[in-house]
Amino acid sequence: MDIQTSNEQTLGLAFAAAWSRLEKRLDHSLGAIRGISLAEYRILRALGDAPNAQASRVDLAEQVGLTPSGITRALRPMEKLGIVSTVRSKRDARLAIAALTTAGRELLNDASGVFDDTMKNALRRAPAAAGRVDELIELLDDLGR
């Protein structure tokens, strides 16, 4: 069977393969050095970037590409570790707001260094990409729309 592979398929597959390798490196580095997964780092990063380091679970879900119930499941162990807490909304008692704790801020700061180092190592292996980081960010933002 001779099925043609389009440029779009090739792009999608190359992107998926590159992301898979990068995700494994980041997950391994964050887990080995700071004891968190890439998924947890993404949640911490989203909280760290939110006003007052607080966000609703719905907003977090949108930011990291999970469902609100997926965010709730991901936050439970993080709350037990004391890196996030739940704050009730002053406007709507039904709304649970996730908040980064002091320990969470410290972990995010440390993990961000690990993330940066891992990305710098990956970019050293890809000099053509390393010289075009800003352009790559713009292209990926455009692709993700």
N, C-alpha and C positions, 0 to 999 in steps of 0.2 A: 504494500500500500504506500503510495507516494503522496503524502500530504504536505503541501507547501506551508512554510512558516513565514508569516508576514513580519515586516519590520516591527509592527506593534507588538506581536507576540514575542519577538526576540527581545525587545525593550523590556516588556513586562517580566519575562523570565530572567533576564540579566539583572533587573532591579531586585527581583525576589531573591535571587542567589546572593547578590551583594549584601542585601539587608540581612539575610539569614546568617551569613558569616560575621557581619558586623555585630548583629544582635548577640550571637554566641560569645564573641570577644567581650562585649560590654557586660553581659550577664555574668560571665566568668570573673572578670576583673572586679566588678562591684561585689559579687558574692564572696570572693576569696579575701578581699581586703576590708570591706565594710559590712559584709554579711547581709546584703540586701539584693534583691533581684532588679533587673532593668525595669520591670513593670512597677515595682515599688519606688524606684528612683523617679520614674516619670510622674508618679502621683505626688511625691515629695516636691519635685521641680514645679509642677503645676500649682501646688499650694504655696510654695515659696514665691512664685510670680504673682499670686493673687493679692488683691488689696488686703492689708492686715494679715497676710498669710492665712486667709480663711476663704473657703469656697463651699457652695452647696454640692451635694453629691451629684446632682444633675449636671452642674457646671464642670465638675471634675471628670465625669463620665464623657462629656463632650470633648474635653481637652485631650484625654488620653485614649479615646476610642473604645471605651468599655460601656456596658449598660450601667444604669444607676445601681442595680442589684449587684453587678460585678464589682463596682466600686465599694459598696457596703461590705461585701465579702473580703475584698482586699484590705480594707481599713481595719477590720477587726483585729488581726494579729498586730498591726501597727499600733493600734490603741493599747493593746496589752503590753507592748514594749515601751509605751510612753512616748512615742515619737509624734503621734497625732492625738487629738482629743476631739470630742464632739461637743459642740456648743449649740444650744437651742436658739433659734431666731427670736429676736425681740418682737418682730412683727407677726410671725406665724409660728406658734408652738409646735406645729406638725413638721416644720422644716428643720432638718438636722444639718448643721454646718460643720464641716471638718476644719480643724485648725491645727497648724503646725505648732508643736510645743518647743520649748527651749532646746530640749534634747534632739528634737526633730530638725531644728535649724542647724545645730552642730553637725548632725549626721549628714544633712543635705550639703553643707559646706565641705565636709571631708569627702563625701561621695562625688561632689562636683569636680574636685581635684583628680580623683581616680578616673572619672569619665573623660576629663580633658586629656589626661595622659594617654588613655586608651585610644582616643580619637587621634591624637598627635602621632602615635605609633602607626595607626592605620593609614594616616595620610603620608607618612614617610614611605610606606610601601606603595603608594600611588602618587608619584610626583606630579603627574598631569592633573590629577584632581586637587592636590595640595595647593597648586598655584591658582586655582579657580574656585576657592571655597565660597566666596560671596556669590558668584554666578551659580554655583550648584545649589545654594540655599534658595536663591530666587527661582530657579527652575523647579526644584522640588516643591516649593510653596505653590507654584503655578500648577504643577501636575496634581497636587493634592486637592485642588478645588473641585 
